[in-house]
Amino acid sequence: MSCLHRARSMGHHVGCGNSYPRSKTTPVAAHGPRPGPTPSKTVKTEVLAVAVEQKSEAKFKATQAKARRDGVETLTQKDIEGLSLEQIKQLRGY
């Protein structure tokens, strides 16, 4: 019996001169899909998204008030930083 046949009969995989025992476990993918996010993570993500949206809306309203009070030309880069293109267009009156 050659080395190749002996190795295979002993449960070893032979390739490129290396041999190692074959794994007896099933691949992870065979256990099914990974579970989705837990409800608590989903809720936290949604709460965070709402908080960010509210903060963005508050900044827009403050910038809008400054533009009305002092004029659009007085707005600085810091004033419009983080605003969407649509919000900036609205400030300019487009």
C-alpha positions in Angstrom: 0.0 0.0 0.0 1.4 3.4 -1.0 1.8 6.3 1.4 -1.1 8.0 -0.3 -3.5 5.1 0.2 -2.4 4.5 3.7 -2.9 8.2 4.6 -6.4 8.2 3.1 -7.4 5.0 4.8 -6.3 6.5 8.1 -8.6 9.5 7.6 -5.9 11.9 6.5 -6.1 14.4 3.6 -3.1 14.3 1.4 -2.2 17.2 -0.8 1.0 19.0 -1.8 3.1 16.8 0.4 1.2 17.8 3.7 -1.1 15.5 5.5 -3.5 16.4 8.3 -6.5 14.7 9.8 -9.9 15.6 8.3 -12.2 17.6 10.5 -15.1 15.6 11.8 -17.2 18.7 12.5 -19.7 20.1 10.1 -19.1 23.5 8.5 -20.6 26.5 10.3 -22.8 27.3 7.3 -24.5 24.0 7.7 -25.9 25.1 11.0 -28.2 27.6 9.3 -28.1 31.4 8.9 -26.9 33.5 11.7 -29.7 35.1 13.8 -30.6 38.7 13.1 -30.0 41.5 15.6 -31.7 41.2 18.9 -34.7 43.4 19.6 -32.8 45.5 22.1 -30.1 46.3 19.5 -32.7 47.2 17.0 -34.5 49.5 19.4 -31.3 51.2 20.5 -30.3 51.7 16.8 -33.8 53.2 16.1 -33.6 55.5 19.1 -30.2 56.7 18.2 -31.3 57.4 14.6 -34.3 59.4 15.9 -32.0 61.4 18.2 -29.6 62.2 15.4 -32.4 63.2 13.2 -33.9 65.5 15.9 -30.5 67.1 16.5 -30.1 67.7 12.7 -33.5 69.2 12.5 -32.8 71.5 15.5 -29.5 72.7 13.9 -31.4 73.4 10.7 -34.0 75.4 12.5 -31.3 77.4 14.3 -29.5 78.0 11.1 -32.7 79.0 9.3 -33.5 81.5 12.1 -30.0 83.0 11.8 -30.4 83.3 8.0 -33.7 85.1 8.4 -32.4 87.4 11.1 -28.9 88.2 9.7 -29.2 87.2 6.1 -28.1 84.0 4.3 -24.7 85.6 3.4 -23.7 85.7 7.0 -23.9 81.9 7.4 -20.5 80.3 8.0 -19.2 76.9 7.1 -19.8 75.8 10.7 -23.4 76.9 10.4 -24.2 74.8 7.4 -21.9 71.8 8.4 -24.0 68.7 8.7 -27.0 70.0 6.8 -28.3 68.1 3.8 -28.1 69.6 0.3 -31.9 70.0 0.4 -31.7 72.0 3.6 -29.0 74.3 2.2 -31.1 74.8 -0.9 -34.1 75.7 1.3 -31.9 78.2 3.2 -30.9 79.9 0.0 -34.5 80.0 -1.3 -34.1 77.6 -4.2 
